Amino acid sequence: MSEKTVLITGACGEIGQALVQNLAARGGYRIVTADLAPLAESLRGLSAEHIQGDLVNKVKIFYDYDFDVIFHLAASLSSKAEVATEEAHRINVEGTMQLLMMAAYRSEKYHKRVKFLFPSSIAAYGLPSAEAKHAAGTVAEDQWNHPHTMYGANKLYCEKLGEYYSCYNGQRHLDPNPPTMLDFRAIRFPGLISAFTVPSGGTSDYGPEMLHAAAQGKPYACFVREETKISFMAMPDAIKALLMLMDAPRESLKHMVFNIAAFSLTAGEFREWALRAFPSAQITFEPSARRQGIVDSWPEDVDDHLARAEWNWKPDYDVQRFFDEYFLPEIRKRYQRVSLRSME
């Protein structure tokens, strides 16, 4: 069987690095990576080629590649996007549109479906208040699509662009014998937590930040209220979901955008887990009005029955297994190593 050629943009990020490693371990893929940054040393033997630079300016290069699958992970994330809104729009929307146009062009010209996997976000939702959020409970894909952030607006619009280039570009759905079209598939991720990377200040990072601080014996002031609740997921489950959706037969998919869920926690429950693991932890709550407002607009949990029905989604890590088997053992090892090095 010939290798499939896969493009992974944003390959140097948390999701990107894990995805490169998992695809390489599977075998059968020629992996092309792209990022603003040089490729990490650990990935250099896994990527057949790395394109470094601004994606918006590099997309024209990709017209010469015969991609079977594109994972478009490159993005300006929520907190940064609120500070530099124009640049976030350029990266998140223009970059995505340029890639979609390239993939749609190749799909039509060569009569070959190009799969386009897009990580969307719970930031695509927008509830008007904490009270409305609590009353809404579990939210489905077509509810409360009124994002309050530039990042969320970008993600929601790019979902619509993917649908357009897959179904309506040139109104090809009216053709009784349409040419092959782009195969766009999106996942709305909850807050993602990796045991192997330090949180980077994202809006949903208060949980892992709290635990990293506790493991180091450092005080932590949480930037949301104790009762604040959103959905979270272990990074291995995020990678599993991307690969499952990539593998799903086209005929089994009736939708293009899917929620996925694993477990939902309040900030106070994160604190309880931190204190069980590190009893001397010093954790207080000092809400930031700006960041609290963003998190209050995101649902407490999401309804993922479409993903479960159409491509058999199911997470491996519930909250107990996430802490006991994945997250806590790794951060204990991380900071034990740091402590030992400081004593040398």
KASULQUI-V884379 format. One record per backbone hydrogen bond with DSSP energy under -0.5 kcal/mol. CO is the residue of the C=O (numbers start at 1). NH is the residue of the N-H. Records with the same first field share a line. If there is no record, write none. Layout:
CO=NH  NH
This chain:
4=6  30
5=68  69
6=32
7=71
8=11  34
9=73
10=13
13=17
14=18
15=19
16=20
17=21
18=22
19=23
20=24
21=25
22=26
23=27
28=4
29=31
30=6  32
31=48  49
32=8
33=51
34=10  11
35=53
40=43  44
41=44
43=46  47
49=33
50=52
51=35
54=57  58
55=58  59
58=61  62
59=62
60=63
61=64
62=65
65=67
68=115
69=7
70=72  117
71=9  73
72=119
75=77
77=81
78=82
79=83
80=83  84
84=88
85=89
86=90
87=91
88=92
89=93  94
90=95
93=97
94=98
95=99
96=100
97=101
98=102
99=103
100=104
101=105
102=106
103=107
104=108
105=109
106=110
107=112
108=111
113=115
114=183
115=70  117
116=118  185
117=72
118=120  187
120=189
121=124
122=125
124=147
125=148
129=133
130=134
131=135
132=136
133=137
137=300  301
139=303
140=143
144=126  146
149=153
150=154
151=155
152=156
153=157
154=158
155=159
156=160
157=161
158=162
159=163
160=164
161=165
162=166
163=167  168
164=168  169
165=182
167=173
168=171
169=172
171=174
172=175
175=178
182=184
183=116
185=118
186=258
187=120  189
188=260
189=122
191=233
193=235
202=205
204=207
205=209
206=210
207=211
208=212
209=213
210=214
211=215
212=216
213=216  218
214=217
220=222  284
222=286
223=288
225=228
226=268
228=267
230=265
231=191
232=263
233=193
234=237  238
235=239
236=240
237=241
238=242
239=243
240=244
241=245
242=246
243=247
244=248
249=252  253
250=253
252=254
256=186
258=188
263=232
265=230
266=270
267=271
268=272
269=273
270=274
271=275
272=276
273=277
274=278
278=281
281=283
282=220
284=222  286
287=289
288=292
289=293
290=294
291=295
292=296
293=297
294=297
295=298
297=127
299=231
301=139
302=304
304=308
305=309
306=310
307=311  313
308=312
316=318
318=322
319=323
320=324
321=325  326
322=326  327
323=328
326=330
327=331
328=332
329=333
330=334
331=335
332=336
333=337
334=338
335=339
336=340
337=341
338=342
339=343
340=344
341=344
